[in-house]
Amino acid sequence: MVEIGSYQGESMEIFVQSGCVDTIVCIDPWKNGYDESDIASSSDMAKAEAAFDSRAEQTRHVANVVKHKGNIDTFIQS
């Protein structure tokens, strides 16, 4: 599964806990001000990324969580 826009990892955690996901690739820039039209980009993205990392670490025993820090374009290019 690929999740575009993972923020603090709440939905990633829900997807993993559903038991329907073996691997989830989470793509997010975790960068302040990345999009003027997205209110989340004005929040403290370092804290959001830290919360995501904590959730991802707690779920790694259930599913493979692959973190990609960037946007969909940088993901496709990698």
Secondary structure, DSSP 8 states (H G I E B T S, - for coil): -EEE--TTSHHHHHHHHTT--SEEEEEE---TTS-TT-GGGGS-HHHHHHHHHHHHHHHTTTSEEEEEES-HHHHHH-
